[in-house]
Amino acid sequence: MTEQVAKTMGVDRAILHRVLPFALFMTFIVVEECLHLIAQRQGLILTASTVQYLYAVKACSVAWLLYLLRAHYTELRFKDLLQLKVSAAAAAIGIVTFLVWIGLPATLPFIPPPKGYDPTLFTGESTRSLMIAVRVAGAVFVVPVMEELFWRSFLLRYLVAPDFQSVPLGRFTWGSFVISSVLFGLEHHLFLAGMLAGALFNLVLYRTRSLAQCVLAHSVANLALACWVLQTGDWRLW
């Protein structure tokens, strides 16, 4: 399937495999924003939780796509996590990233703040618990894999050379480091925290040469943030 899509679009298959899950995730975000906009301007009746149900579809769709393409991600070696000292250091970077995230509230002034994911809008305790579990699982297991494949495996190396697979994981150049960190920040509403998070995840790759360690750091950061949000009720961070 991806081979036909790549031929049609004139895109290298290796690029498509790493961009497609990210593009699918971002497409769902656009759909969510469009639904909010249509509801505001056209009087479309949406319950407070309707759009939030899309997160489950988004997370499951991206997870399924990653599963289908898993054979192509040879650079993602989870056995690297057996290096316990390295993994502990990567997890510590994840905690630092979380502290940066809650400590730097600077936002993009020209973009309206996200509505956040508020599970209290779901009626019924069982539904609420299920949607919280889906949100946490998506943030901890799906998003880190999807984003690290795009940002650290593909884009960081593509900025060094268009034939990105010829660039070893962890090859440092100032241009790729700065550009990828800034773009990672602009992907998030908390852009300053996002830029520093992108820089920290880049540093994990430079030090470990392991994409799996980047996924670990990213997962720990997201898990810590999920615990914080559920404890404080600060849904805007979700």
C-alpha positions as CSV (number, residue, x, y, z in Angstrom):
1,M,0.0,0.0,0.0
2,T,2.7,2.5,1.0
3,E,4.7,1.6,-2.1
4,Q,1.8,2.7,-4.3
5,V,1.2,5.8,-2.3
6,A,5.0,6.7,-2.5
7,K,5.0,6.2,-6.3
8,T,1.9,8.3,-6.7
9,M,3.3,11.1,-4.6
10,G,6.8,10.8,-5.9
11,V,8.1,10.4,-2.3
12,D,10.8,8.0,-1.1
13,R,9.2,5.1,0.8
14,A,11.5,5.5,3.7
15,I,10.4,9.1,4.1
16,L,6.7,8.1,3.8
17,H,6.9,5.4,6.4
18,R,8.1,8.0,9.0
19,V,6.0,10.9,7.9
20,L,2.7,9.2,7.4
21,P,1.9,8.4,11.0
22,F,2.8,11.9,12.0
23,A,0.7,13.4,9.1
24,L,-2.3,11.2,10.1
25,F,-2.0,12.4,13.7
26,M,-1.9,16.1,12.6
27,T,-4.8,15.6,10.2
28,F,-7.0,14.5,13.2
29,I,-6.0,17.7,15.0
30,V,-7.0,19.8,12.0
31,V,-10.3,17.9,11.9
32,E,-10.9,18.6,15.6
33,E,-10.2,22.3,15.1
34,C,-12.5,22.4,12.0
35,L,-15.3,20.8,14.0
36,H,-14.9,23.5,16.7
37,L,-14.9,26.2,14.1
38,I,-18.0,24.9,12.3
39,A,-19.8,24.5,15.6
40,Q,-19.1,28.1,16.4
41,R,-20.0,29.6,13.0
42,Q,-22.8,27.3,11.7
43,G,-24.5,26.4,15.0
44,L,-23.6,22.8,14.7
45,I,-24.7,21.1,17.9
46,L,-21.8,19.3,19.6
47,T,-21.8,18.0,23.1
48,A,-18.8,19.1,25.2
49,S,-17.3,15.6,24.9
50,T,-18.1,14.8,21.2
51,V,-14.8,16.1,19.8
52,Q,-12.8,14.5,22.6
53,Y,-14.0,11.1,21.5
54,L,-11.9,11.7,18.4
55,Y,-8.8,11.2,20.5
56,A,-9.5,7.5,20.8
57,V,-9.9,7.2,17.0
58,K,-6.8,9.2,16.5
59,A,-4.6,7.3,18.9
60,C,-5.9,3.9,17.7
61,S,-5.5,4.8,14.0
62,V,-1.9,6.0,14.4
63,A,-1.1,2.9,16.6
64,W,-2.5,0.6,13.9
65,L,-0.5,2.3,11.2
66,L,2.7,2.1,13.2
67,Y,2.0,-1.6,13.8
68,L,1.5,-2.2,10.0
69,L,4.8,-0.4,9.2
70,R,6.8,-1.8,12.1
71,A,9.1,-3.9,9.9
72,H,10.4,-0.7,8.3
73,Y,11.6,0.9,11.5
74,T,14.9,-1.0,11.8
75,E,16.5,1.9,13.7
76,L,14.0,1.5,16.5
77,R,15.7,-1.1,18.7
78,F,13.9,-1.5,22.0
79,K,16.6,-3.9,23.2
80,D,18.7,-0.8,23.7
81,L,16.6,-0.2,26.8
82,L,18.3,-3.1,28.5
83,Q,21.3,-0.8,29.0
84,L,19.9,0.2,32.4
85,K,22.3,3.0,33.2
86,V,21.6,4.7,29.9
87,S,17.9,4.1,30.2
88,A,17.9,5.6,33.7
89,A,19.6,8.7,32.3
90,A,17.1,8.9,29.5
91,A,14.3,8.6,31.9
92,A,15.8,11.4,34.0
93,I,15.9,13.6,30.9
94,G,12.2,12.8,30.6
95,I,11.5,14.1,34.1
96,V,13.5,17.3,33.3
97,T,11.5,17.8,30.2
98,F,8.3,17.5,32.2
99,L,9.5,20.1,34.7
100,V,10.4,22.4,31.8
101,W,6.9,21.8,30.4
102,I,5.0,22.9,33.5
103,G,7.6,25.6,34.4
104,L,7.6,27.6,31.1
105,P,4.0,28.7,30.3
106,A,4.9,30.9,27.3
107,T,2.5,30.4,24.5
108,L,2.1,31.4,20.8
109,P,0.2,34.7,21.0
110,F,-1.3,34.4,17.5
111,I,-2.8,31.0,18.0
112,P,-5.8,30.5,20.3
113,P,-5.1,28.3,23.3
114,P,-6.1,24.6,22.9
115,K,-9.3,23.5,24.7
116,G,-7.4,20.6,26.3
117,Y,-8.7,17.1,27.0
118,D,-11.0,17.3,29.9
119,P,-12.2,13.8,30.9
120,T,-14.7,15.3,33.4
121,L,-16.9,16.1,30.4
122,F,-17.6,12.5,29.8
123,T,-20.8,11.3,31.6
124,G,-20.6,8.0,33.4
125,E,-17.7,6.9,35.6
126,S,-16.8,3.9,33.4
127,T,-16.7,6.0,30.2
128,R,-14.6,8.6,32.0
129,S,-12.1,6.0,33.3
130,L,-11.9,4.4,29.8
131,M,-11.2,7.7,28.1
132,I,-8.6,8.6,30.7
133,A,-6.9,5.3,30.1
134,V,-7.0,5.8,26.3
135,R,-5.6,9.4,26.7
136,V,-2.7,8.2,28.9
137,A,-2.0,5.2,26.7
138,G,-1.9,7.4,23.6
139,A,0.4,9.9,25.2
140,V,2.8,7.3,26.7
141,F,2.9,4.6,24.0
142,V,1.7,6.0,20.7
143,V,2.8,9.7,20.5
144,P,6.4,9.1,21.6
145,V,7.0,6.5,18.9
146,M,5.2,8.4,16.2
147,E,7.0,11.7,17.0
148,E,10.5,10.3,17.5
149,L,10.3,8.4,14.2
150,F,9.4,11.7,12.5
151,W,11.5,14.2,14.4
152,R,14.6,12.3,15.4
153,S,14.8,9.5,12.9
154,F,13.6,11.4,9.8
155,L,13.8,15.2,10.1
156,L,16.9,15.5,12.2
157,R,18.8,13.4,9.7
158,Y,17.1,14.8,6.6
159,L,18.3,18.3,7.6
160,V,21.8,16.9,7.4
161,A,21.4,15.2,4.0
162,P,18.3,14.4,1.8
163,D,19.3,10.8,1.8
164,F,18.6,10.7,5.5
165,Q,19.2,6.9,5.9
166,S,22.8,7.4,4.9
167,V,23.2,9.7,8.0
168,P,23.9,7.8,11.2
169,L,21.6,8.3,14.1
170,G,23.0,11.0,16.3
171,R,25.0,12.9,13.7
172,F,25.3,16.4,15.0
173,T,25.1,19.6,13.0
174,W,24.2,23.0,14.4
175,G,21.7,23.6,11.6
176,S,19.7,20.4,12.1
177,F,19.8,20.8,15.9
178,V,18.5,24.3,15.9
179,I,15.9,23.9,13.1
180,S,14.4,20.7,14.4
181,S,14.2,22.1,18.0
182,V,12.5,25.2,16.8
183,L,10.0,23.3,14.6
184,F,9.3,20.9,17.4
185,G,8.4,23.8,19.6
186,L,6.2,25.4,17.0
187,E,4.2,22.1,16.9
188,H,3.1,22.7,20.4
189,H,1.1,25.6,21.9
190,L,3.7,26.0,24.7
191,F,6.3,26.7,22.1
192,L,9.2,27.7,24.4
193,A,8.8,24.6,26.5
194,G,8.4,22.6,23.2
195,M,11.7,24.0,21.8
196,L,13.6,23.0,24.9
197,A,11.9,19.6,24.9
198,G,13.0,19.1,21.3
199,A,16.5,20.1,22.2
200,L,16.6,17.7,25.2
201,F,15.3,14.8,23.1
202,N,17.9,15.7,20.4
203,L,20.6,15.6,23.1
204,V,19.5,12.1,24.2
205,L,20.0,10.9,20.6
206,Y,23.4,12.6,20.3
207,R,24.6,10.9,23.5
208,T,23.0,7.5,23.1
209,R,22.7,7.0,19.3
210,S,19.5,5.2,20.2
211,L,16.0,6.2,19.0
212,A,14.5,3.8,21.6
213,Q,16.1,5.9,24.4
214,C,14.5,9.0,22.8
215,V,11.2,7.2,22.9
216,L,11.8,6.3,26.6
217,A,12.6,9.9,27.5
218,H,9.6,11.2,25.6
219,S,7.3,8.5,27.2
220,V,8.5,9.4,30.7
221,A,7.9,13.1,30.1
222,N,4.4,12.4,28.9
223,L,3.6,10.0,31.7
224,A,4.7,12.5,34.3
225,L,2.6,15.2,32.6
226,A,-0.4,12.9,32.6
227,C,0.0,12.3,36.3
228,W,0.3,16.0,36.9
229,V,-2.7,16.9,34.9
230,L,-4.9,14.2,36.5
231,Q,-3.7,15.4,40.0
232,T,-4.2,19.1,39.4
233,G,-7.0,19.2,36.8
234,D,-5.0,21.5,34.6
235,W,-6.6,20.1,31.5
236,R,-5.1,22.8,29.2
237,L,-1.8,21.0,29.4
238,W,-3.5,17.9,27.8
